[in-house]
Amino acid sequence: MPFIDQGCPPLRQTQRRTRRDRRAGFTLVELLVVLVILSLVMGLVGPRVIGYLTSSREKAARLQIESFATALDLFYLDAGRYPTTSEGLGALVKRPAGLANWSGPYTSKDTIPADPWGNPYDYKTPGQKAPYTITSLGADGKKGGTGDGADISNE
């Protein structure tokens, strides 16, 4: 009876397996090249995306201010006056005390939304150039500022 070792596969099958195993994964150099390429793309595209995000927040604030201006004009037509500074923009959603000719709410929401940065809008009457001033304090949440921290106003 000839001796047959059944525990070891023939040499050719072992060589095929090791070749296939080497081809199955990525080398460290390939992974590093991909990481460098992704880093370059993010370095070029990232600032542009952040710029679009900043400009879209500014546009959203301007649109909200215009929407408030329209609602305030409707309030004026009904009440014969604009809300006082103490009543604020809240007078657009809740009847101020002692006001008989109020046909609100003048906005589609139950509350006055915050600006795109999460800060409340500042409302004052009378304004310098208009009967009222609506202001968003921008990204920094403080009066004044430059860039994305600049105030956005209807005046």
DSSP file with accessible surface (Angstrom, degrees, kcal/mol):
  #  RESIDUE AA STRUCTURE BP1 BP2  ACC     N-H-->O    O-->H-N    N-H-->O    O-->H-N    TCO  KAPPA ALPHA  PHI   PSI    X-CA   Y-CA   Z-CA
    1    1 A M              0   0  226      0, 0.0     2,-0.1     0, 0.0     0, 0.0   0.000 360.0 360.0 360.0 123.1    0.0    0.0    0.0
    2    2 A P        -     0   0  109      0, 0.0     2,-0.5     0, 0.0     0, 0.0  -0.416 360.0-112.0 -74.5 151.0    1.5    3.3   -1.0
    3    3 A F        -     0   0  185     -2,-0.1     2,-0.5     2,-0.0     0, 0.0  -0.678  34.5-174.7 -84.8 123.3    1.7    6.1    1.5
    4    4 A I        -     0   0  117     -2,-0.5     2,-0.9     0, 0.0    -1,-0.0  -0.980  15.9-150.0-121.6 122.7   -0.6    9.0    0.7
    5    5 A D        +     0   0   94     -2,-0.5     3,-0.3     1,-0.1    -2,-0.0  -0.812  18.7 175.1 -92.0 107.6   -0.4   12.2    2.8
    6    6 A Q        +     0   0  173     -2,-0.9    -1,-0.1     1,-0.2     0, 0.0   0.490  65.7  75.2 -92.1  -2.7   -3.9   13.6    2.7
    7    7 A G  S    S+     0   0   67      1,-0.1    -1,-0.2     2,-0.0    -2,-0.0   0.749  90.9  57.4 -81.2 -23.2   -3.2   16.4    5.2
    8    8 A C  S    S-     0   0   85     -3,-0.3    -1,-0.1     0, 0.0     3,-0.1  -0.923  80.0-134.1-112.3 130.4   -1.2   18.6    2.7
    9    9 A P        -     0   0   51      0, 0.0     5,-0.1     0, 0.0    -2,-0.0  -0.339  42.7 -80.7 -73.4 161.6   -2.6   19.8   -0.5
   10   10 A P     >  -     0   0   85      0, 0.0     4,-1.5     0, 0.0     3,-0.4  -0.192  44.1-108.8 -59.4 156.5   -0.5   19.5   -3.7
   11   11 A L  H  > S+     0   0  124      1,-0.2     4,-2.2     2,-0.2     5,-0.2   0.863 114.1  58.3 -59.4 -38.7    2.1   22.3   -4.2
   12   12 A R  H  > S+     0   0  183      1,-0.2     4,-2.2     2,-0.2    -1,-0.2   0.898 103.8  51.1 -63.1 -41.6    0.3   24.0   -7.0
   13   13 A Q  H  > S+     0   0   90     -3,-0.4     4,-2.2     1,-0.2    -1,-0.2   0.906 109.3  51.5 -63.8 -38.5   -2.9   24.6   -5.0
   14   14 A T  H  X S+     0   0   58     -4,-1.5     4,-2.1     1,-0.2    -2,-0.2   0.929 109.9  49.1 -64.3 -43.1   -0.8   26.2   -2.2
   15   15 A Q  H  X S+     0   0   86     -4,-2.2     4,-2.0     1,-0.2    -1,-0.2   0.912 110.5  50.9 -64.2 -39.6    0.9   28.5   -4.6
   16   16 A R  H  X S+     0   0  136     -4,-2.2     4,-2.5    -5,-0.2     5,-0.2   0.918 109.0  51.7 -63.5 -42.4   -2.4   29.5   -6.2
   17   17 A R  H  X S+     0   0  124     -4,-2.2     4,-2.7     1,-0.2    -2,-0.2   0.926 109.5  48.1 -62.5 -43.6   -3.8   30.3   -2.7
   18   18 A T  H  X S+     0   0   60     -4,-2.1     4,-2.0     2,-0.2    -1,-0.2   0.903 112.3  49.3 -67.7 -37.2   -0.9   32.6   -1.7
   19   19 A R  H  X S+     0   0  137     -4,-2.0     4,-1.6    -5,-0.2    -1,-0.2   0.935 113.4  46.7 -64.0 -44.6   -1.1   34.5   -5.0
   20   20 A R  H  X S+     0   0  143     -4,-2.5     4,-1.2     1,-0.2    -2,-0.2   0.913 110.6  53.0 -64.5 -40.4   -4.8   34.9   -4.6
   21   21 A D  H  X S+     0   0  107     -4,-2.7     4,-0.6     1,-0.2     3,-0.3   0.896 108.0  51.0 -63.2 -38.7   -4.4   36.0   -1.0
   22   22 A R  H  < S+     0   0  193     -4,-2.0     3,-0.4     1,-0.2    -1,-0.2   0.875 111.5  47.4 -67.4 -35.6   -1.9   38.7   -2.0
   23   23 A R  H  < S+     0   0  186     -4,-1.6    -1,-0.2     1,-0.2    -2,-0.2   0.691  96.9  74.8 -79.1 -15.9   -4.2   40.1   -4.6
   24   24 A A  H  < S+     0   0   85     -4,-1.2    -1,-0.2    -3,-0.3    -2,-0.2   0.825  96.4  41.7 -71.2 -31.1   -7.2   40.2   -2.3
   25   25 A G  S  < S-     0   0   50     -4,-0.6     2,-0.3    -3,-0.4     0, 0.0  -0.433  83.7-101.4-111.7-177.3   -6.2   43.2   -0.2
   26   26 A F        -     0   0  159     -2,-0.1     2,-0.1     1,-0.0    -2,-0.0  -0.825  32.8-122.0-103.3 148.2   -4.7   46.7   -0.7
   27   27 A T     >  -     0   0   77     -2,-0.3     4,-2.1     1,-0.1     5,-0.2  -0.403  26.4-110.8 -82.1 163.9   -1.1   47.5    0.0
   28   28 A L  H  > S+     0   0  127      1,-0.2     4,-2.4     2,-0.2     5,-0.2   0.897 118.9  54.7 -61.5 -38.4   -0.1   50.2    2.5
   29   29 A V  H  > S+     0   0  102      1,-0.2     4,-2.4     2,-0.2    -1,-0.2   0.922 106.8  50.5 -63.8 -42.5    1.2   52.4   -0.4
   30   30 A E  H  > S+     0   0   94      1,-0.2     4,-2.2     2,-0.2    -1,-0.2   0.928 111.0  48.7 -62.5 -42.9   -2.2   52.1   -2.2
   31   31 A L  H  X S+     0   0   87     -4,-2.1     4,-2.4     1,-0.2    -1,-0.2   0.907 111.0  50.1 -63.6 -41.1   -4.1   53.1    1.0
   32   32 A L  H  X S+     0   0   94     -4,-2.4     4,-2.4     2,-0.2    -1,-0.2   0.901 108.9  52.0 -65.2 -39.5   -1.7   56.1    1.6
   33   33 A V  H  X S+     0   0   77     -4,-2.4     4,-2.4     2,-0.2    -2,-0.2   0.937 110.4  48.5 -62.7 -43.4   -2.2   57.3   -2.0
   34   34 A V  H  X S+     0   0   80     -4,-2.2     4,-2.7     1,-0.2     5,-0.2   0.925 111.2  50.3 -63.2 -42.9   -6.0   57.2   -1.7
   35   35 A L  H  X S+     0   0  101     -4,-2.4     4,-2.4     2,-0.2    -1,-0.2   0.907 110.3  49.8 -62.8 -39.4   -5.8   59.1    1.6
   36   36 A V  H  X S+     0   0   86     -4,-2.4     4,-2.3     2,-0.2    -2,-0.2   0.930 111.4  48.7 -65.0 -43.6   -3.6   61.8    0.1
   37   37 A I  H  X S+     0   0   95     -4,-2.4     4,-2.4     1,-0.2    -2,-0.2   0.938 112.3  48.3 -62.3 -45.7   -6.0   62.2   -2.9
   38   38 A L  H  X S+     0   0   98     -4,-2.7     4,-2.6     1,-0.2     5,-0.2   0.904 110.6  51.9 -62.4 -39.0   -9.0   62.4   -0.5
   39   39 A S  H  X S+     0   0   80     -4,-2.4     4,-2.3    -5,-0.2    -1,-0.2   0.913 110.1  48.6 -64.2 -41.5   -7.1   65.0    1.6
   40   40 A L  H  X S+     0   0  111     -4,-2.3     4,-1.7     2,-0.2    -2,-0.2   0.921 111.8  48.8 -64.3 -43.7   -6.3   67.1   -1.4
   41   41 A V  H  X S+     0   0   74     -4,-2.4     4,-3.0     1,-0.2     5,-0.4   0.940 113.5  46.3 -62.7 -45.5   -9.9   67.0   -2.6
   42   42 A M  H  X S+     0   0  122     -4,-2.6     4,-2.2     1,-0.2    -1,-0.2   0.871 109.7  55.3 -66.3 -34.8  -11.3   68.0    0.8
   43   43 A G  H  < S+     0   0   50     -4,-2.3    -1,-0.2    -5,-0.2    -2,-0.2   0.842 116.7  36.4 -66.1 -31.0   -8.7   70.7    1.1
   44   44 A L  H  X S+     0   0  139     -4,-1.7     4,-0.5    -3,-0.2    -2,-0.2   0.869 126.3  35.6 -87.6 -39.8   -9.9   72.2   -2.2
   45   45 A V  H  X S+     0   0   71     -4,-3.0     4,-2.2    -5,-0.2     5,-0.2   0.846 104.2  70.4 -86.0 -34.5  -13.6   71.6   -1.9
   46   46 A G  H  X S+     0   0   17     -4,-2.2     4,-2.4    -5,-0.4     5,-0.2   0.908  98.5  46.2 -53.7 -53.4  -14.1   72.1    1.8
   47   47 A P  H  > S+     0   0   84      0, 0.0     4,-2.2     0, 0.0    -1,-0.2   0.882 112.2  52.3 -61.0 -34.6  -13.6   75.9    2.0
   48   48 A R  H  X S+     0   0  171     -4,-0.5     4,-2.1    -3,-0.2    -2,-0.2   0.916 109.6  48.6 -67.3 -40.9  -15.9   76.3   -1.0
   49   49 A V  H  X S+     0   0   83     -4,-2.2     4,-2.2     2,-0.2    -1,-0.2   0.919 111.0  50.4 -64.9 -41.7  -18.7   74.3    0.6
   50   50 A I  H  X S+     0   0  108     -4,-2.4     4,-2.4     1,-0.2    -1,-0.2   0.899 108.6  53.2 -64.1 -38.1  -18.3   76.3    3.9
   51   51 A G  H  X S+     0   0   38     -4,-2.2     4,-2.4    -5,-0.2    -1,-0.2   0.909 108.7  48.9 -62.4 -41.0  -18.5   79.5    1.8
   52   52 A Y  H  X S+     0   0  148     -4,-2.1     4,-2.3     2,-0.2    -2,-0.2   0.895 109.9  52.2 -65.2 -38.8  -21.8   78.3    0.3
   53   53 A L  H  X S+     0   0   84     -4,-2.2     4,-1.9     2,-0.2    -2,-0.2   0.931 110.7  47.6 -63.1 -43.3  -23.1   77.4    3.7
   54   54 A T  H  X S+     0   0   33     -4,-2.4     4,-2.0     1,-0.2    -2,-0.2   0.942 113.4  46.6 -63.8 -46.8  -22.3   80.9    5.0
   55   55 A S  H  X S+     0   0   39     -4,-2.4     4,-2.3     1,-0.2    -1,-0.2   0.872 110.2  53.9 -67.1 -32.3  -23.9   82.7    2.0
   56   56 A S  H  X S+     0   0   58     -4,-2.3     4,-2.3     2,-0.2    -1,-0.2   0.878 107.2  51.2 -70.5 -33.5  -27.0   80.5    2.2
   57   57 A R  H  X S+     0   0   99     -4,-1.9     4,-2.3     2,-0.2    -1,-0.2   0.906 110.1  49.5 -66.9 -40.4  -27.5   81.4    5.9
   58   58 A E  H  X S+     0   0   56     -4,-2.0     4,-2.3     2,-0.2    -2,-0.2   0.924 111.7  48.3 -63.4 -42.4  -27.2   85.1    5.0
   59   59 A K  H  X S+     0   0  137     -4,-2.3     4,-2.4     1,-0.2    -2,-0.2   0.901 110.3  51.9 -64.3 -40.2  -29.7   84.7    2.2
   60   60 A A  H  X S+     0   0   41     -4,-2.3     4,-2.4     2,-0.2    -1,-0.2   0.909 109.3  50.1 -63.5 -40.4  -32.1   82.8    4.6
   61   61 A A  H  X S+     0   0    0     -4,-2.3     4,-2.4     2,-0.2    -2,-0.2   0.924 110.6  49.4 -63.7 -42.8  -31.8   85.6    7.1
   62   62 A R  H  X S+     0   0  122     -4,-2.3     4,-2.3     1,-0.2    -2,-0.2   0.910 111.2  49.6 -63.2 -41.0  -32.6   88.2    4.5
   63   63 A L  H  X S+     0   0  110     -4,-2.4     4,-2.2     2,-0.2    -1,-0.2   0.904 110.8  49.5 -65.1 -40.3  -35.7   86.2    3.3
   64   64 A Q  H  X S+     0   0   52     -4,-2.4     4,-2.6     2,-0.2    -2,-0.2   0.912 110.1  50.9 -64.5 -41.1  -36.9   85.8    6.9
   65   65 A I  H  X S+     0   0    5     -4,-2.4     4,-2.3     2,-0.2    -2,-0.2   0.918 110.3  49.4 -63.1 -41.2  -36.6   89.6    7.4
   66   66 A E  H  X S+     0   0  119     -4,-2.3     4,-2.1     2,-0.2    -1,-0.2   0.897 110.1  51.6 -63.6 -38.3  -38.5   90.3    4.2
   67   67 A S  H  X S+     0   0   70     -4,-2.2     4,-2.3     2,-0.2    -2,-0.2   0.913 109.8  48.8 -64.4 -42.6  -41.2   87.9    5.4
   68   68 A F  H  X S+     0   0    5     -4,-2.6     4,-2.9     2,-0.2    -2,-0.2   0.893 108.2  55.2 -62.6 -39.2  -41.4   89.7    8.7
   69   69 A A  H  X S+     0   0   19     -4,-2.3     4,-2.1     2,-0.2    -2,-0.2   0.915 108.3  47.8 -61.7 -41.6  -41.7   93.0    6.9
   70   70 A T  H  X S+     0   0   88     -4,-2.1     4,-2.0     2,-0.2    -1,-0.2   0.931 113.0  48.0 -63.8 -44.5  -44.7   91.7    4.9
   71   71 A A  H  X S+     0   0    4     -4,-2.3     4,-2.3     1,-0.2    -2,-0.2   0.892 110.2  52.4 -64.0 -38.6  -46.3   90.4    8.1
   72   72 A L  H  X S+     0   0    0     -4,-2.9     4,-2.5     2,-0.2    -1,-0.2   0.880 106.9  52.7 -65.6 -36.6  -45.7   93.7    9.8
   73   73 A D  H  X S+     0   0   69     -4,-2.1     4,-2.1     2,-0.2    -1,-0.2   0.897 109.2  49.3 -65.7 -38.4  -47.3   95.6    6.9
   74   74 A L  H  X S+     0   0   84     -4,-2.0     4,-1.8     2,-0.2    -2,-0.2   0.906 110.1  51.5 -65.0 -40.9  -50.4   93.4    7.3
   75   75 A F  H  X S+     0   0    0     -4,-2.3     4,-3.3     1,-0.2     5,-0.4   0.926 109.0  51.3 -58.8 -44.4  -50.4   94.1   11.0
   76   76 A Y  H  X S+     0   0  106     -4,-2.5     4,-2.3     1,-0.2    -2,-0.2   0.895 106.6  53.5 -61.6 -41.8  -50.2   97.8   10.2
   77   77 A L  H  < S+     0   0  131     -4,-2.1    -1,-0.2     1,-0.2    -2,-0.2   0.886 117.7  37.1 -62.4 -37.1  -53.2   97.6    7.8
   78   78 A D  H  < S+     0   0   57     -4,-1.8    -2,-0.2    -5,-0.1    -1,-0.2   0.922 128.5  30.2 -79.4 -47.2  -55.3   95.9   10.6
   79   79 A A  H  < S-     0   0   20     -4,-3.3    -3,-0.2     2,-0.3    -2,-0.2   0.642  95.2-126.9 -92.6 -18.4  -54.2   97.8   13.7
   80   80 A G  S  < S+     0   0   53     -4,-2.3     2,-0.3    -5,-0.4    -4,-0.2   0.575  85.0  56.5  80.9   7.3  -53.3  101.2   12.2
   81   81 A R  S    S-     0   0   78     -6,-0.4    -2,-0.3    -5,-0.1    -1,-0.2  -0.975  84.7-106.5-157.6 163.6  -49.8  101.0   13.8
   82   82 A Y        -     0   0   44     -2,-0.3    -9,-0.1     1,-0.1    43,-0.0  -0.612  53.1 -85.6 -88.8 157.9  -46.7   98.8   13.9
   83   83 A P        -     0   0    0      0, 0.0    -1,-0.1     0, 0.0     6,-0.1  -0.318  49.1-112.4 -59.5 146.5  -46.0   96.7   17.0
   84   84 A T     >  -     0   0   54      1,-0.1     4,-2.5     4,-0.1     7,-0.2  -0.306  27.5-105.3 -72.8 167.0  -44.1   98.6   19.7
   85   85 A T  T  4 S+     0   0   67     40,-0.4    38,-0.2     1,-0.2     4,-0.1   0.899 123.2  51.5 -61.3 -38.6  -40.6   97.7   20.5
   86   86 A S  T  4 S+     0   0  114      1,-0.2    -1,-0.2     2,-0.1    38,-0.0   0.852 110.4  47.9 -69.3 -33.6  -41.8   96.1   23.8
   87   87 A E  T >4 S+     0   0   53      1,-0.1     3,-0.5     2,-0.1     4,-0.3   0.876  94.1 174.0 -70.7 -37.7  -44.4   94.0   21.9
   88   88 A G  G ><  -     0   0   13     -4,-2.5     3,-1.5     1,-0.2     4,-0.1  -0.031  55.4 -39.9  64.5-165.8  -41.8   93.0   19.4
   89   89 A L  G >  S+     0   0   12      1,-0.3     3,-2.1    32,-0.2     4,-0.3   0.677 124.0  81.7 -69.7 -15.8  -42.2   90.5   16.6
   90   90 A G  G X> S+     0   0   35     -3,-0.5     4,-2.0     1,-0.3     3,-1.5   0.756  75.8  73.1 -61.0 -22.9  -44.3   88.3   19.0
   91   91 A A  G <4 S+     0   0    4     -3,-1.5    -1,-0.3    -4,-0.3    -2,-0.2   0.674  86.0  65.9 -65.6 -14.5  -47.3   90.6   18.2
   92   92 A L  G <4 S+     0   0    0     -3,-2.1    14,-3.4     1,-0.1    15,-0.5   0.717 114.3  27.1 -77.9 -21.7  -47.4   88.9   14.8
   93   93 A V  T <4 S+     0   0   32     -3,-1.5     2,-0.4    -4,-0.3    -2,-0.2   0.602 125.1  41.9-114.4 -18.6  -48.4   85.6   16.4
   94   94 A K  S  < S-     0   0  163     -4,-2.0    -1,-0.3    11,-0.0    16,-0.0  -0.997  87.8-109.0-136.2 132.5  -50.2   86.6   19.6
   95   95 A R        -     0   0  125     -2,-0.4    -3,-0.1    -3,-0.1     3,-0.1  -0.329  35.3-126.0 -60.8 125.6  -52.6   89.5   20.0
   96   96 A P    >   -     0   0   13      0, 0.0     3,-1.5     0, 0.0    -1,-0.1  -0.405  37.2 -89.4 -68.3 150.6  -51.1   92.3   22.0
   97   97 A A  T 3  S+     0   0  102      1,-0.2     3,-0.1    -2,-0.1     0, 0.0  -0.340 109.8  13.8 -62.5 135.7  -53.1   93.4   25.1
   98   98 A G  T 3  S+     0   0   90      1,-0.2     2,-0.7    -3,-0.1    -1,-0.2   0.583  90.4 126.4  78.0  11.2  -55.7   96.2   24.3
   99   99 A L    <   +     0   0   19     -3,-1.5     3,-0.3     1,-0.2    -1,-0.2  -0.883  30.5 176.6-106.3 112.2  -55.6   95.8   20.6
  100  100 A A  S    S+     0   0   85     -2,-0.7     2,-1.4     1,-0.2    -1,-0.2   0.870  70.2  60.6 -82.7 -37.8  -59.0   95.3   19.1
  101  101 A N        +     0   0  109    -22,-0.1     2,-0.5     2,-0.0    -1,-0.2  -0.420  69.4 132.4 -94.6  64.2  -58.3   95.2   15.4
  102  102 A W        +     0   0   29     -2,-1.4    -7,-0.1    -3,-0.3   -27,-0.1  -0.953  25.4 173.5-116.4 121.1  -55.9   92.2   15.2
  103  103 A S        +     0   0   85     -2,-0.5    -1,-0.1   -29,-0.1    -2,-0.0   0.002  45.8 150.9-114.3  27.7  -56.6   89.6   12.5
  104  104 A G        +     0   0   19    -13,-0.1     2,-0.2   -29,-0.0   -11,-0.1   0.036  50.2 111.1 -77.1-173.7  -53.5   87.5   13.1
  105  105 A P        -     0   0   79      0, 0.0   -12,-0.2     0, 0.0   -13,-0.1   0.453  47.3-173.5 -74.2 151.9  -51.5   85.4   13.3
  106  106 A Y        +     0   0   30    -14,-3.4     2,-0.3    -2,-0.2   -13,-0.2   0.363  63.3  60.8 -98.9   0.4  -49.6   87.0   10.5
  107  107 A T  S    S-     0   0   26    -15,-0.5     5,-0.0     2,-0.3   -39,-0.0  -0.863  83.0-122.5-122.1 163.1  -47.0   84.2   10.2
  108  108 A S  S    S+     0   0  122     -2,-0.3     2,-0.2     2,-0.0    -1,-0.0   0.612  91.1  69.1 -81.1 -10.7  -47.5   80.6    9.3
  109  109 A K  S    S-     0   0  116      2,-0.1    -2,-0.3     1,-0.1    -3,-0.1  -0.701  80.8-127.7-108.4 160.5  -45.8   79.4   12.5
  110  110 A D  S    S+     0   0  146     -2,-0.2     2,-0.3    -5,-0.0    -1,-0.1   0.638  94.3  34.9 -78.6 -17.1  -46.9   79.6   16.1
  111  111 A T  S    S-     0   0   97    -19,-0.0    -2,-0.1   -17,-0.0   -21,-0.0  -0.921  92.1-100.3-132.1 161.8  -43.7   81.3   17.2
  112  112 A I        -     0   0   44     -2,-0.3   -22,-0.1     1,-0.1     9,-0.0  -0.722  46.7-127.6 -81.0 121.7  -41.2   83.7   15.7
  113  113 A P        -     0   0   33      0, 0.0     8,-0.3     0, 0.0     2,-0.1  -0.307  18.0-114.4 -70.1 155.2  -38.3   81.6   14.4
  114  114 A A        -     0   0   45      1,-0.2    22,-0.0     6,-0.1     5,-0.0  -0.361  41.0 -90.0 -76.6 166.5  -34.7   82.4   15.4
  115  115 A D    >   -     0   0    5      4,-3.4     3,-2.6     1,-0.1    -1,-0.2  -0.186  51.3 -88.3 -70.6 171.7  -32.3   83.6   12.7
  116  116 A P  T 3  S+     0   0   40      0, 0.0    -1,-0.1     0, 0.0   -58,-0.1   0.689 129.8  54.2 -59.9 -15.3  -30.2   80.9   10.9
  117  117 A W  T 3  S-     0   0   41      2,-0.2    -2,-0.1   -60,-0.1   -60,-0.0   0.344 121.9-104.6 -98.4   3.7  -27.6   81.0   13.6
  118  118 A G  S <  S+     0   0   56     -3,-2.6    -4,-0.0     1,-0.3    21,-0.0   0.558  80.5 125.2  88.8   8.5  -30.0   80.4   16.4
  119  119 A N        -     0   0   45     19,-0.1    -4,-3.4     1,-0.1    -1,-0.3  -0.726  64.4-106.7 -99.4 151.2  -30.2   83.9   17.7
  120  120 A P        -     0   0  101      0, 0.0    17,-0.3     0, 0.0     2,-0.2  -0.405  36.1-109.0 -72.5 151.1  -33.4   85.9   18.1
  121  121 A Y        -     0   0   23     -8,-0.3     2,-0.5    15,-0.1    15,-0.2  -0.537  27.5-128.3 -75.7 147.0  -34.2   88.8   15.7
  122  122 A D  E     -A  135   0A  49     13,-3.1    13,-2.6    -2,-0.2     2,-0.4  -0.862  25.9-170.5 -99.1 126.2  -33.9   92.3   17.1
  123  123 A Y  E     +A  134   0A  11     -2,-0.5     2,-0.4    11,-0.2    11,-0.2  -0.974   9.4 169.2-121.5 130.2  -37.0   94.5   16.4
  124  124 A K  E     -A  133   0A  90      9,-2.2     9,-2.9    -2,-0.4   -40,-0.0  -0.998  22.5-129.5-139.0 141.9  -37.1   98.2   17.1
  125  125 A T  S    S+     0   0   38     -2,-0.4   -40,-0.4     7,-0.2     7,-0.2  -0.997  84.4  31.8-135.8 137.0  -39.6  100.9   16.2
  126  126 A P  S    S-     0   0  110      0, 0.0     6,-0.3     0, 0.0    -1,-0.2   0.673  82.3-158.2 -78.3 157.0  -39.2  103.5   14.9
  127  127 A G        -     0   0   19      3,-1.3     6,-0.1    -2,-0.1    -2,-0.1  -0.293  27.2-109.8 -88.5 177.2  -36.2  102.7   12.8
  128  128 A Q  S    S+     0   0  179      1,-0.1    -1,-0.1    -2,-0.1     5,-0.1   0.904 112.9  10.7 -75.5 -42.1  -33.7  105.2   11.4
  129  129 A K  S    S+     0   0  175      3,-0.1    -1,-0.1     1,-0.0     4,-0.1   0.494 133.1  36.1-114.7 -10.0  -34.8  104.9    7.7
  130  130 A A  S    S-     0   0   32      2,-0.0    -3,-1.3    25,-0.0    25,-0.0  -0.854  92.4 -96.9-136.3 170.9  -38.0  102.9    8.0
  131  131 A P  S    S+     0   0   63      0, 0.0     2,-0.3     0, 0.0   -49,-0.1   0.720 108.3  11.4 -65.1 -18.2  -40.9  102.7   10.5
  132  132 A Y        -     0   0   14     -6,-0.3     2,-0.4    -7,-0.2    -7,-0.2  -0.973  67.9-137.6-151.4 162.9  -39.2   99.7   12.1
  133  133 A T  E     -A  124   0A  21     -9,-2.9    -9,-2.2    -2,-0.3     2,-0.5  -0.995  11.3-170.6-129.0 127.5  -35.8   97.9   12.1
  134  134 A I  E     -A  123   0A   0     -2,-0.4    20,-1.4   -11,-0.2     2,-0.4  -0.984  17.1-177.7-115.4 126.4  -35.4   94.1   12.1
  135  135 A T  E     -AB 122 153A  17    -13,-2.6   -13,-3.1    -2,-0.5     2,-0.5  -0.982  23.8-159.0-132.5 136.5  -31.9   92.9   12.6
  136  136 A S  E     - B   0 152A   0     16,-3.2    16,-2.6    -2,-0.4   -15,-0.1  -0.937  19.0-143.8-103.5 133.8  -30.1   89.6   12.7
  137  137 A L      > -     0   0   34     -2,-0.5     5,-0.7   -17,-0.3     4,-0.4   0.442  38.1-133.8 -81.5   3.3  -26.8   89.8   14.6
  138  138 A G  T > 5 -     0   0    0      1,-0.2     3,-0.7     2,-0.2    11,-0.2  -0.231  47.9 -37.5  78.1-166.7  -25.1   87.3   12.3
  139  139 A A  T 3 5S+     0   0   38      9,-2.5    10,-0.2     1,-0.2    -1,-0.2   0.821 135.4  52.9 -67.3 -32.1  -22.9   84.4   13.1
  140  140 A D  T 3 5S-     0   0   69     -3,-0.4    -1,-0.2     2,-0.2    -2,-0.2   0.683  96.4-136.9 -81.4 -14.4  -21.2   86.0   16.1
  141  141 A G  T < 5 +     0   0   26     -3,-0.7     2,-0.3    -4,-0.4    -3,-0.2   0.683  67.5 108.1  70.0  16.6  -24.4   87.0   17.8
  142  142 A K  S   <S-     0   0  146     -5,-0.7    -1,-0.2     7,-0.2    -2,-0.2  -0.903  79.2 -92.3-125.2 154.6  -23.1   90.5   18.6
  143  143 A K  S    S+     0   0  142     -2,-0.3     2,-0.2    -3,-0.1    -6,-0.1  -0.346  95.3   4.3 -62.9 144.3  -23.8   94.0   17.3
  144  144 A G  S    S+     0   0   35      1,-0.1    -2,-0.2    -2,-0.0     2,-0.1  -0.466  74.7 143.7  80.3-153.6  -21.5   95.0   14.4
  145  145 A G        -     0   0   45      5,-0.2     6,-0.3    -2,-0.2     2,-0.3  -0.275  39.1-111.2 104.5 167.5  -19.0   92.6   13.0
  146  146 A T  S >  S+     0   0  125      4,-0.2     3,-1.9    -2,-0.1     2,-0.1  -0.892  72.0   4.9-133.3 164.3  -17.6   91.8    9.6
  147  147 A G  G >  S-     0   0   58     -2,-0.3     3,-1.4     1,-0.3     0, 0.0  -0.381 134.5  -9.5  64.0-133.0  -17.8   88.9    7.2
  148  148 A D  G 3  S+     0   0   81      1,-0.3    -9,-2.5    -2,-0.1    -1,-0.3   0.626 137.3  61.5 -75.7  -8.3  -20.2   86.2    8.4
  149  149 A G  G <  S+     0   0    5     -3,-1.9    -1,-0.3   -11,-0.2    -7,-0.2   0.406  79.9 117.0 -92.1   2.0  -20.5   88.0   11.7
  150  150 A A  S <  S-     0   0   33     -3,-1.4   -11,-0.2    -5,-0.1    -5,-0.2  -0.387  72.3-106.9 -72.2 147.3  -21.9   91.1   10.1
  151  151 A D        -     0   0   55     -6,-0.3     2,-0.5   -13,-0.1   -14,-0.2  -0.436  25.8-148.9 -71.9 147.2  -25.4   92.3   11.1
  152  152 A I  E     +B  136   0A   7    -16,-2.6   -16,-3.2    -2,-0.1     2,-0.3  -0.983  26.9 165.8-119.7 127.1  -28.2   91.8    8.5
  153  153 A S  E     -B  135   0A  35     -2,-0.5   -18,-0.2   -18,-0.2   -20,-0.0  -0.903  48.8-121.4-140.0 163.5  -31.0   94.3    8.6
  154  154 A N              0   0   52    -20,-1.4   -19,-0.1    -2,-0.3    -1,-0.0   0.516 360.0 360.0 -82.0  -7.3  -33.9   95.6    6.6
  155  155 A E              0   0   73    -21,-0.3    -2,-0.2   -25,-0.0   -22,-0.0  -0.710 360.0 360.0 -99.2 360.0  -32.4   99.1    6.6
